Amino acid sequence: MDLDPDSIKRDFPRMRGIYLNNASSTPVPFIAIKAVTDFLISYDEYGPDSSASASMLDELLSRARKEVARLINCKEDEIIFTQSTTHAINIVANSLKIGRGDAIVIRDGEHEHPANHYAWLRLRDGRGVMIRTLNIKDEDGSIDVEELKKIVNSEGIRLVALSHVLFNTGLILPVEEVSKVLKDSDRRIHLFVDAAQSVGCMDVDVKRLGCSFMAFPSSKWLCAPPGLGILYCSRDAWDDIEPLYVGGESAFIHDGLCYREMPYMMQAGFRGYALLAGLLASLQYITSIGIAKIRNWDMHLAGMVREELHNHYHDKINLYGPADPNLRSSIVSFNFNDNASDMMVGRVVKDLEREGIIVAERDVLKKKIVRVSPHFFNSEDDIARFLATLKRLLVLTS
């Protein structure tokens, strides 16, 4: 593996233990922390409301947009900065020109992240939009593309919303295949992708995915400060959305209210400039390492966890996610073959934290799971210590 996690660890503040909850939020490297403080110092030195600071903000926005666009392979004016993934999803849901008689397709809510479920459900009550739900084929969260084809051929479908990678099992959904289905339909149907669990830990190309919209946060796999989200909005979809907010940054008066060009018309009131400086630094940092290297290392560590759990605990543990590494992310999820599995999951997660190891408790079809999500700064020794601690805890709880 052409990656040195022990050296990379020195790029981050010293962690008090082992952090394996990167699917929730990642630590921020020193270079991004410094970028935030450097920005704030320079902003004050120039004077926050001065022509010099205004030029600095314009340059920062331009550079950050260029870096994000390069990361996901799109045009710079297709990038909108938001507060979070949830915020970006709500912008699309409430800006899309749809109403009564239109329909959208979403996944079953028992196997979808609430952020990519609730915003779409709200359209049913608020605007009378019909909701069509894709059935879940198995516990991993797979969908049936043939079922989607039948739904798409029905009347009124305007948008399909999917996660790229599932937050609970790490399954990679067949987004490219779905995109082809939508393109083959006899009407224009948009594809929205929640990429919170893919951008930063695997190659994500919006052109290859074929989506109209995509949302992801700064604070997960990108290792940037929390408080920012990114919304990709394809030029092909611009005519089908309208601004959710309006302000002096996004509109002006000229014989009536007029909107600025994209992406500014969708970004009224944005003030996360210091965080944007941190995002830019984090993007430059992880791309200098290489997304392919990060993906390979993350999957190597995930493979260590899966192999140990499968080989030594297969009679005690249910392991989620497909065996084929090409069909999953580095998220590893499991629970227990026990009537009290939910209680054991909660206890194991808390006991691991007492031992200085941070993982997460999540759900798969109303069953509690332990979710482990390593990233490129984690080492083989981190994984070995996690597995040894888990083994000891399982002996104590058996």
C-alpha positions in Angstrom: 0.0 0.0 0.0 1.5 3.3 -1.2 0.4 5.3 1.9 1.9 6.0 5.3 -0.8 6.6 7.8 1.7 7.0 10.7 3.1 10.0 8.8 -0.4 11.3 7.9 -1.4 11.1 11.6 1.1 13.9 12.3 -1.0 16.2 9.9 -3.9 16.0 12.4 -4.3 17.1 16.0 -3.3 14.2 18.3 -6.3 12.0 18.9 -7.0 10.7 22.3 -7.6 7.1 21.2 -8.7 5.5 17.9 -11.3 7.2 15.8 -13.3 4.9 13.5 -16.4 6.9 13.0 -15.5 8.8 9.8 -18.9 8.1 8.2 -20.3 10.5 10.8 -17.6 13.2 10.9 -13.9 13.3 10.4 -11.0 15.0 12.2 -9.7 18.2 10.5 -6.0 18.4 9.6 -3.8 21.2 10.9 -3.5 22.7 7.4 -7.3 23.4 7.3 -7.4 24.6 10.9 -4.6 27.1 10.1 -6.5 28.1 6.9 -9.5 29.1 8.9 -7.5 31.1 11.4 -5.4 32.7 8.7 -8.5 33.8 6.9 -10.1 35.4 10.0 -6.8 37.3 10.8 -6.5 38.6 7.2 -10.2 39.5 7.0 -9.9 41.6 10.2 -6.6 43.1 9.1 -8.1 44.3 5.8 -11.3 45.4 7.5 -14.3 43.1 7.1 -16.3 45.5 5.1 -13.6 46.9 2.8 -12.8 46.6 -0.9 -9.7 44.6 -0.1 -11.7 42.0 2.0 -14.4 41.9 -0.7 -11.7 41.0 -3.3 -10.4 38.3 -0.9 -13.8 36.8 -0.6 -14.4 36.7 -4.3 -11.0 35.0 -4.8 -11.8 32.5 -2.1 -15.2 31.6 -3.5 -13.6 31.2 -7.0 -10.8 29.0 -5.8 -13.0 26.8 -3.7 -15.5 26.4 -6.5 -12.8 25.4 -8.9 -11.3 22.8 -6.5 -14.7 21.2 -5.8 -15.6 21.2 -9.5 -12.3 19.5 -10.3 -13.0 16.9 -7.6 -16.4 15.8 -9.0 -15.8 16.8 -12.7 -18.3 19.6 -13.3 -18.4 23.3 -14.3 -17.6 25.8 -11.6 -21.0 27.5 -12.0 -22.7 24.2 -11.1 -21.4 24.4 -7.5 -23.6 25.9 -4.8 -22.3 26.2 -1.2 -24.8 25.4 1.5 -24.7 24.7 5.3 -24.9 20.9 5.1 -26.1 18.0 3.1 -29.5 18.3 4.7 -29.7 21.9 3.7 -28.7 21.1 0.1 -31.4 18.4 -0.1 -34.0 20.8 1.2 -33.0 23.4 -1.4 -33.6 21.0 -4.2 -36.8 19.6 -2.8 -38.3 23.1 -2.3 -36.8 24.8 -5.3 -37.8 22.2 -7.9 -40.8 23.3 -10.0 -43.1 20.5 -9.2 -46.6 20.3 -7.7 -49.9 18.4 -7.6 -50.0 15.7 -10.2 -46.2 15.3 -10.3 -44.4 12.4 -8.6 -41.0 11.5 -7.2 -39.4 8.2 -6.5 -37.5 7.5 -3.2 -36.2 4.5 -1.3 -37.9 2.8 1.6 -37.6 5.0 4.6 -36.6 2.2 6.9 -33.3 1.9 5.0 -32.6 5.5 4.0 -30.9 8.3 5.8 -33.6 10.7 7.2 -32.0 13.7 5.5 -32.7 12.1 2.1 -36.2 10.9 3.1 -38.0 13.5 5.1 -37.5 16.4 2.7 -39.1 14.5 -0.1 -42.0 13.2 2.1 -42.8 16.8 3.0 -43.7 17.6 -0.6 -46.6 15.2 -0.4 -48.2 17.1 2.4 -47.1 20.6 1.4 -47.6 20.5 -2.4 -49.6 17.4 -3.1 -46.7 15.7 -4.9 -47.1 11.9 -5.2 -44.5 9.7 -3.5 -43.5 6.4 -5.2 -41.3 4.1 -3.0 -38.8 1.6 -4.2 -38.9 -1.6 -2.3 -35.7 -2.9 -0.6 -34.5 -6.3 -1.8 -32.4 -7.3 1.2 -30.9 -6.2 4.5 -28.0 -4.6 2.7 -30.4 -2.2 1.1 -30.3 -3.2 -2.6 -32.9 -2.0 -5.0 -34.4 -3.6 -8.1 -33.7 -1.6 -11.2 -36.4 -3.5 -13.1 -38.9 -2.3 -10.5 -37.7 1.2 -11.1 -38.1 0.8 -14.9 -41.8 0.0 -14.3 -42.3 3.0 -12.0 -40.5 5.4 -14.3 -42.9 4.4 -17.1 -45.9 5.5 -15.1 -47.2 9.1 -15.4 -45.9 12.1 -13.6 -42.5 11.0 -12.5 -40.2 14.1 -12.3 -37.4 13.0 -10.0 -35.7 10.0 -8.5 -33.7 10.5 -5.2 -31.1 7.9 -4.1 -28.1 7.7 -1.9 -24.8 6.9 -3.7 -23.5 4.9 -0.7 -25.8 3.7 2.1 -24.9 5.2 5.5 -25.7 2.1 7.4 -24.4 -0.9 5.3 -21.9 0.8 2.9 -23.6 -0.7 -0.1 -22.9 1.3 -3.3 -26.2 1.7 -5.2 -26.2 1.3 -9.0 -26.6 5.0 -9.7 -25.2 4.9 -13.2 -27.6 2.1 -14.1 -30.5 4.1 -12.7 -29.3 7.2 -14.7 -29.5 5.2 -17.9 -33.0 4.0 -17.1 -34.1 7.6 -16.7 -32.4 8.8 -19.9 -34.2 6.0 -21.8 -37.6 7.2 -20.6 -39.8 9.3 -22.9 -39.8 12.3 -20.5 -37.3 14.4 -18.6 -36.7 12.9 -15.2 -34.1 14.3 -12.8 -31.8 12.2 -10.6 -30.8 13.5 -7.2 -27.9 11.8 -5.5 -27.0 12.0 -1.8 -23.2 11.5 -1.9 -22.5 12.2 1.8 -20.8 8.7 2.1 -18.9 8.7 -1.2 -17.2 12.1 -2.0 -13.8 12.1 -0.4 -13.3 8.3 0.0 -13.9 7.2 -3.5 -13.9 8.6 -7.0 -17.1 10.5 -7.8 -17.7 11.8 -11.3 -21.1 13.5 -11.8 -20.9 13.1 -15.5 -20.4 9.4 -15.1 -23.2 9.2 -12.5 -25.5 11.1 -14.9 -27.2 13.0 -12.1 -28.9 16.4 -12.2 -28.3 17.2 -8.5 -25.8 15.9 -5.9 -25.2 16.9 -2.3 -22.4 16.2 0.1 -20.9 17.8 3.3 -17.5 19.2 4.2 -17.2 17.3 7.5 -17.3 13.7 6.5 -14.7 12.1 4.2 -13.4 15.4 3.0 -11.9 16.1 6.4 -13.0 19.8 6.3 -14.5 21.9 9.1 -18.2 21.2 9.8 -20.8 23.7 8.8 -20.6 23.5 5.0 -22.4 21.5 2.4 -22.0 21.4 -1.4 -24.8 21.2 -3.9 -24.1 20.2 -7.5 -26.7 21.5 -9.9 -26.3 20.6 -13.5 -26.7 23.3 -16.1 -29.3 21.1 -17.7 -31.5 21.4 -14.6 -31.3 25.2 -14.1 -34.6 25.9 -15.9 -36.4 23.5 -13.5 -35.5 25.2 -10.2 -36.1 28.5 -8.7 -34.4 30.2 -5.7 -35.5 29.1 -2.3 -34.1 32.3 -0.7 -33.6 35.8 -2.0 -31.3 38.6 -0.9 -29.0 41.3 -2.0 -26.4 38.7 -3.0 -28.7 36.8 -5.2 -31.1 39.3 -6.8 -31.5 43.0 -7.7 -34.2 45.4 -8.8 -34.5 46.3 -12.5 -38.0 46.9 -13.6 -38.9 44.3 -11.0 -37.0 41.6 -9.1 -34.3 40.0 -11.2 -32.0 37.2 -10.2 -28.3 37.0 -10.6 -26.7 34.3 -12.7 -26.1 30.8 -11.3 -24.8 29.8 -8.9 -25.2 33.1 -7.0 -29.0 33.2 -7.5 -29.2 30.1 -5.2 -26.8 31.3 -2.6 -28.5 34.2 -0.8 -27.0 35.1 2.6 -24.0 32.7 2.4 -21.5 33.7 5.1 -19.4 30.6 5.7 -16.2 32.1 4.3 -13.9 31.0 7.1 -15.1 27.4 6.8 -14.7 27.7 3.0 -11.0 28.5 3.5 -10.8 25.3 5.6 -12.6 23.3 2.9 -10.2 24.6 0.2 -7.2 23.6 2.3 -8.7 20.1 3.1 -9.5 19.5 -0.6 -6.0 20.4 -1.7 -4.6 18.1 1.1 -6.6 15.0 0.3 -6.2 15.4 -3.5 -2.4 15.7 -3.0 -2.6 12.3 -1.4 -4.9 11.0 -4.1 -8.5 9.8 -3.9 -7.5 6.4 -5.4 -4.9 5.8 -2.7 -7.3 6.8 0.0 -9.9 4.4 -1.4 -7.4 1.6 -1.6 -6.2 2.1 2.0 -9.7 2.6 3.4 -10.8 -0.7 1.8 -7.7 -2.5 3.0 -8.5 -1.5 6.6 -12.2 -2.4 6.1 -11.1 -5.7 4.7 -9.1 -6.5 7.8 -12.2 -5.9 10.0 -14.5 -7.9 7.8 -12.1 -10.8 7.5 -11.6 -11.0 11.2 -15.3 -10.8 11.9 -16.2 -13.4 9.3 -13.4 -15.9 10.1 -13.6 -15.8 13.9 -17.1 -14.6 14.8 -19.4 -15.8 12.0 -21.4 -17.9 14.5 -22.0 -14.8 16.7 -22.1 -11.9 14.4 -24.3 -10.8 11.4 -22.1 -8.9 8.9 -23.8 -6.4 6.6 -22.8 -5.3 3.1 -21.8 -7.3 0.0 -18.7 -9.5 0.0 -17.5 -8.0 -3.3 -15.4 -4.9 -2.3 -16.3 -3.2 -5.6 -19.9 -3.0 -4.4 -19.3 -1.4 -1.1 -17.5 1.4 0.7 -15.2 1.1 3.7 -18.1 1.1 6.1 -18.3 -2.2 8.1 -21.5 -2.9 10.0 -22.5 -5.8 12.2 -24.7 -6.9 15.0 -25.2 -10.1 17.0 -26.9 -13.4 16.7 -28.7 -12.9 20.0 -32.2 -12.1 21.2 -30.7 -9.1 23.0 -28.6 -7.9 20.0 -29.9 -4.3 20.2 -28.8 -4.1 23.9 -25.4 -5.7 23.0 -24.8 -3.2 20.2 -25.4 -0.2 22.5 -23.2 -1.7 25.2 -20.4 -2.6 22.9 -20.3 0.9 21.4 -20.2 2.5 24.8 -17.6 0.1 26.1 -15.4 0.7 23.1 -15.6 4.4 23.7 -14.5 3.8 27.3 -11.5 2.0 25.9 -10.7 5.0 23.7 -12.2 3.6 20.4 -14.9 5.6 18.7 -17.4 3.8 16.5 -21.1 4.4 15.9 -24.5 2.8 16.7 -26.9 3.0 13.7 -29.9 1.0 12.4 -30.6 -1.4 9.6 -34.3 -2.2 9.2 -35.0 -1.2 12.8 -32.2 -3.4 14.0 -29.3 -1.8 15.9 -25.8 -2.2 14.3 -22.2 -1.3 15.2 -20.8 0.8 12.3 -17.0 1.0 11.9 -15.7 3.4 9.3 -11.9 3.8 8.9 -10.2 6.5 6.9 -6.8 7.1 5.5 -5.2 8.4 8.7 -6.1 5.1 10.4 -3.3 2.5 10.6 -3.3 -1.3 10.6 -2.3 -1.0 14.3 -5.5 1.0 14.9 -7.5 -1.9 13.4 -5.6 -4.5 15.3 -6.2 -2.7 18.6 -9.9 -2.3 17.8 -10.3 -6.0 17.0 -8.4 -7.1 20.1 -10.6 -4.8 22.3 -13.7 -6.1 20.6 -12.7 -9.7 21.2 -12.1 -9.0 24.8 -15.5 -7.2 25.1 -17.3 -10.1 23.4 -15.8 -12.5 25.8 -17.0 -10.4 28.7 -20.5 -10.0 27.4 -21.0 -13.7 26.3 
